[in-house]
């Protein structure tokens, strides 16, 4: 839910993509501030954080779709043989299951 974070004028900004996350992070902001004072990475030694602010952006999230033109269809050999005994008492359902069984047998033979 955190879109990104950045420093500006010794203030650490957290940019979020949902208002509910902002509320949750606002409730825990003191924990974040104390953690930053307790443990500071070597890369951030010259940066002093005076304040931490959180806000949610109103820009919609751009969805990335991979393989948009993906048109390869996976084909596999049918493993069902259709050699089962149909013992359904209802005539309509029995007929339907037998028609499916015939289709499966025809596809298995080809």
Order of alpha helices (4+ residues) and beta strands (2+ residues): beta-beta-alpha-alpha-beta-alpha
